[in-house]
């Protein structure tokens, strides 16, 4: 499981009437002719379907999500089929694509909080377009190598870190806070659809175009960059608050003598470290965020154990033909689309705070049927389990992301999102390794390891059940006021 009331101003919302003329003129992403900003907080739009800027953001991201899912299949296929890569090289290629989240996610959060998020996302999309586009070009010229694929995976992963952190922090500045759950639900639904359509599309296009299939992904990033450029809402340049005013940042000690350059440099580095780790400090001090991070991180640990063994379980234990494995996984992934569509209604019915633990504890029971699958009629239990897992993951992720966006002060949104992403993605490689070890016949075997995975994935719900969320229906008003107060202090800084 990987990585949103009242119509109050959204955290960090930089509306056109607040942005200064200087910051508007300095923004290279402002639409031609200085088009007026879309209605934002305080200017209610009845439906996000009528919110032009959100629809631009959503449509562009939907296209690029499908392109990214396509590349998850096409890139390793290029390595195996075109360059005849070894098993170790393919594993290294996979690691190169995700290692950036562990290495640069925390400093990326600081960068996101210091710059205009939309401009950064545009540059990330352009970078990924050029990086991914280099693969079909090199293949056409006959100069493609594994070294280039490693570099492509690493650099594209680096751009993705900055884009993802910016994206999660930009949405609350674009739409009203009472529309966050709806907006995150729409985004979650299209991400789930990409997981359904992308792999099959990637395999089909690779069969036709070989490495040229990567050109489709490069084109998807071009579409995403274009839709971001077409957003009319102006985003003011973030104003840096004093360290003493920032949540979780201890002001560095001032040197006794101004002439002591070395001591001043050390004090400056200490302050920079404090700002980078401010997101982690904020998460550590928030009881609910601590439990959300623990729940999501351990869910990813157990979930990646099962993911590492799914294909082996289907082919070697359930004797499913390789051609049918993708169909079963795609059918199950439809649960993510259903979760995205229904997440807003479920949040209103159950409560936007209560749904966080309810989704994991109640909906999360369904995936436990996975290891009960057998050849024959009971094979249907496998896509049912994947459907339940996908549904639960999207409903939970939409709810907890919306909670984070609503309670975090705007000057810390980027660093808080980066800290959460750093924690919860850090368990993925460990879970895959653990699944491979436990799944071997000499240890537990495939089916018992999947039992450990699905039961563990359900049990992690108790992180959030035994938290302040258990007594809440909706996010308390005082928590929302805290975020709004953070916006006021940021503007005054």
SVG drawing of the C-alpha trace seen along z (x, -y; Angstrom):
<svg xmlns="http://www.w3.org/2000/svg" viewBox="-23 -45 60 72">
<polyline fill="none" stroke="black" stroke-width="0.4" points="0.0,0.0 1.9,-3.0 2.2,-6.5 -8.2,-14.2 -16.0,-20.9 -16.2,-24.0 -15.2,-26.3 -12.2,-27.8 -9.1,-29.0 -6.9,-26.1 -3.4,-25.9 -0.9,-27.8 -3.4,-29.1 -1.8,-31.9 -4.7,-33.6 -4.3,-36.3 -5.5,-39.1 -2.8,-38.2 0.1,-37.7 2.2,-40.8 2.7,-42.3 6.5,-41.5 5.9,-37.8 3.4,-37.6 5.8,-39.2 8.6,-36.9 6.6,-33.7 7.4,-32.3 4.4,-29.9 1.7,-32.6 -0.5,-32.2 -0.3,-34.5 -2.3,-37.7 -2.2,-37.4 -5.4,-35.4 -7.4,-35.7 -6.9,-33.0 -9.5,-30.2 -11.9,-30.5 -10.2,-29.2 -10.9,-29.2 -13.7,-31.6 -14.9,-31.5 -16.8,-28.2 -17.2,-26.0 -20.0,-23.5 -18.1,-20.7 -14.4,-20.1 -15.6,-19.1 -16.2,-22.8 -12.8,-23.9 -10.8,-24.5 -7.4,-24.6 -7.9,-21.4 -9.2,-19.7 -6.0,-20.8 -3.8,-19.4 -5.8,-16.2 -6.0,-15.4 -2.2,-16.0 -1.3,-13.9 -3.7,-11.1 -1.9,-10.9 1.6,-10.9 0.5,-8.2 -0.4,-5.9 2.9,-6.6 4.8,-5.9 2.9,-2.6 3.8,-1.7 7.5,-2.3 7.4,0.0 7.0,2.8 8.8,1.3 12.0,0.4 12.9,3.8 11.7,5.4 14.1,3.2 16.9,4.4 16.0,8.1 15.0,8.4 17.0,5.7 20.2,5.7 20.0,9.2 20.5,8.0 21.2,10.5 18.9,11.0 21.2,9.0 21.2,6.1 17.4,6.1 17.3,6.0 19.8,3.2 17.7,1.3 14.6,1.6 16.6,0.3 17.9,-2.6 14.4,-3.9 13.4,-4.0 16.7,-4.8 16.2,-8.5 13.3,-8.4 15.6,-7.3 18.5,-9.6 16.9,-12.9 13.3,-12.9 14.0,-15.0 16.0,-17.8 13.5,-17.7 10.9,-18.7 12.9,-21.8 13.3,-22.8 9.6,-22.4 8.8,-24.7 11.2,-27.3 10.0,-27.6 6.9,-27.8 5.6,-24.3 3.9,-24.5 7.1,-25.8 9.1,-23.0 6.6,-20.4 6.9,-21.8 10.7,-21.5 10.4,-18.0 8.1,-16.9 10.3,-18.5 13.3,-16.7 11.6,-13.3 10.4,-13.8 14.1,-14.3 15.5,-11.6 13.0,-8.9 13.0,-10.1 16.7,-9.4 16.1,-5.6 14.2,-5.2 16.5,-7.7 19.6,-5.8 18.0,-2.5 17.2,-3.9 20.9,-5.0 22.1,-1.6 24.0,-3.0 21.8,-2.0 23.6,-0.5 22.8,0.8 24.8,-2.2 22.3,-4.5 19.3,-2.6 20.8,-2.8 21.3,-6.5 17.8,-7.0 16.2,-5.1 18.2,-7.1 17.6,-10.5 14.0,-9.9 13.5,-8.7 15.2,-11.8 12.8,-14.1 9.9,-12.0 10.8,-12.6 10.6,-16.3 7.4,-16.1 5.6,-13.9 6.4,-16.0 5.4,-19.2 2.2,-17.6 1.0,-16.6 1.8,-20.1 0.3,-22.0 -3.2,-20.5 -4.2,-22.2 -3.2,-25.6 -5.4,-25.1 -8.7,-23.9 -10.9,-24.6 -10.1,-22.6 -13.7,-21.1 -13.0,-19.8 -9.6,-18.1 -11.2,-14.7 -13.0,-14.8 -9.9,-16.0 -7.6,-13.4 -10.2,-10.7 -10.3,-11.7 -6.5,-11.6 -6.4,-8.2 -9.0,-6.8 -6.9,-7.7 -3.7,-6.4 -5.5,-3.1 -6.7,-3.1 -3.1,-3.6 -2.1,-0.5 -4.8,1.4 -4.2,0.1 -0.5,-0.8 1.2,2.6 -0.9,4.2 -0.4,1.2 3.4,1.3 3.6,4.9 1.6,4.5 3.5,1.4 6.9,3.1 5.8,6.0 5.2,3.6 7.9,0.9 10.5,2.5 12.4,-0.3 10.4,-2.8 7.5,-2.2 9.3,-4.5 8.6,-7.4 4.9,-7.2 5.9,-7.8 8.1,-10.7 5.1,-12.2 2.9,-11.7 5.3,-14.0 5.1,-16.6 1.3,-16.5 1.5,-16.9 3.9,-19.9 1.6,-21.5 -1.5,-21.2 0.5,-22.6 1.5,-25.6 -2.1,-26.2 -3.2,-26.5 -4.3,-30.2 -4.1,-30.4 -1.1,-32.5 1.1,-31.1 3.0,-33.6 6.6,-32.9 6.8,-31.2 7.9,-33.5 10.5,-32.1 9.6,-32.2 12.1,-32.8 13.4,-29.5 11.9,-30.4 8.5,-30.7 8.6,-27.3 7.1,-24.3 9.8,-21.8 12.8,-24.0 15.1,-25.1 16.9,-28.4 20.6,-27.9 22.9,-29.4 24.4,-32.6 28.2,-32.9 29.6,-35.2 31.7,-37.2 30.5,-38.1 34.0,-37.8 34.2,-34.1 33.3,-32.9 33.9,-29.2 31.5,-29.3 29.0,-31.2 29.2,-28.6 28.7,-25.8 25.6,-27.6 24.3,-28.1 24.7,-24.4 23.0,-23.5 20.1,-25.7 19.9,-24.1 19.8,-20.6 17.1,-21.7 15.0,-22.9 15.5,-19.7 14.5,-17.6 11.6,-19.9 9.1,-17.7 10.2,-14.6 10.0,-16.6 6.5,-17.8 5.4,-14.2 7.1,-12.9 5.2,-15.5 1.8,-14.8 0.2,-11.7 -2.0,-11.0 0.7,-11.5 3.1,-9.3 0.5,-6.5 -0.3,-7.1 3.4,-6.9 3.8,-3.7 0.6,-2.1 1.5,-3.0 5.1,-2.0 4.4,1.5 1.5,2.0 4.1,1.4 6.5,3.8 3.9,6.7 2.4,5.7 5.7,5.8 6.3,9.3 3.2,10.5 3.9,8.4 7.3,10.1 5.6,13.6 2.4,12.9 3.7,14.1 5.3,17.2 2.1,17.9 0.0,17.7 2.3,19.6 3.9,22.2 1.3,22.8 -2.0,22.1 -0.8,23.2 -2.1,20.1 -0.9,19.6 1.6,16.7 -0.7,15.0 -3.5,15.0 -1.6,13.6 -1.9,10.0 -5.7,10.4 -6.2,11.6 -4.1,8.7 -5.9,6.1 -9.3,7.4 -8.2,7.0 -6.8,3.6 -10.3,2.3 -10.9,2.1 -8.6,-1.0 -10.8,-2.7 -13.9,-1.9 -12.1,-3.2 -11.2,-6.5 -14.8,-7.0 -16.4,-6.2 -13.8,-7.7 -15.5,-11.1 -19.0,-9.6 -17.5,-7.2 -15.7,-10.0 -18.9,-12.0 -20.9,-9.0 -18.3,-7.6 -16.4,-10.7 -13.2,-12.2 -11.2,-11.2 -12.9,-7.9 -12.5,-6.6 -8.7,-6.3 -8.9,-3.5 -12.2,-2.1 -10.9,-1.5 -7.9,0.5 -9.8,2.5 -13.0,3.3 -12.3,3.1 -8.8,4.5 -10.3,7.9 -11.0,8.8 -7.4,9.5 -7.0,12.2 -8.7,14.6 -5.7,14.5 -3.8,17.6 -7.1,19.6 -6.9,19.5 -6.7,22.9 -6.8,24.1 -10.4,24.3 -13.3,22.2 -11.4,21.0 -9.0,19.2 -11.6,16.4 -10.5,15.6 -7.2,14.2 -8.7,11.2 -11.2,10.7 -8.3,10.3 -6.5,7.9 -9.8,6.0 -10.2,5.6 -6.5,4.6 -6.7,2.0 -10.0,0.6 -8.7,0.4 -5.4,-1.2 -7.0,-4.0 -9.7,-4.8 -7.1,-4.8 -4.5,-6.8 -7.0,-9.5 -8.2,-9.9 -4.8,-10.1 -3.3,-12.3 -6.2,-14.7 -5.8,-14.7 -2.1,-15.6 -2.8,-18.4 -5.5,-19.9 -3.6,-19.9 -0.1,-20.8 1.0,-24.5 1.6,-25.5 5.3,-26.4 5.9,-22.8 3.7,-21.0 6.6,-20.0 8.9,-18.8 6.1,-16.9 5.0,-15.1 8.7,-14.3 9.2,-13.0 6.1,-10.7 7.2,-9.5 10.7,-8.8 9.4,-6.7 6.8,-4.7 8.7,-4.0 11.8,-3.0 10.1,0.3 9.4,1.4 12.8,2.9 13.0,4.6 9.6,6.2 10.5,7.5 13.7,9.0 11.9,10.5 9.3,12.0 11.9,13.6 13.7,15.1 10.7,16.4 9.1,17.6 11.8,20.1 11.0,23.7 13.7,24.1 12.1,21.4 8.3,21.0 7.3,21.5 5.2,19.3 1.7,19.8 2.6,19.5 4.6,16.3 1.5,14.9 -0.5,15.7 2.0,13.7 1.7,10.9 -2.1,10.6 -2.6,11.0 0.1,8.6 -1.3,6.1 -4.6,6.2 -3.2,6.1 -1.3,2.8 -4.8,1.2 -4.3,1.2 -1.7,-1.5 -4.5,-4.0 -7.3,-2.3 -5.3,-2.9 -4.8,-6.6 -6.7,-9.8 -8.6,-9.0 -10.6,-6.3 -12.6,-9.0 -13.0,-11.3 -15.7,-11.4 -14.3,-14.3 -11.1,-16.4 -11.5,-18.7 -12.0,-22.4 -9.0,-23.4 -6.7,-21.3 -7.9,-23.2 -7.5,-26.5 -3.9,-25.6 -3.2,-25.1 -4.9,-28.4 -2.9,-30.1 0.3,-28.8 -0.8,-30.5 -1.3,-33.8 2.2,-33.6 3.8,-32.8 2.2,-35.8 3.3,-38.1 6.9,-36.8"/>
</svg>
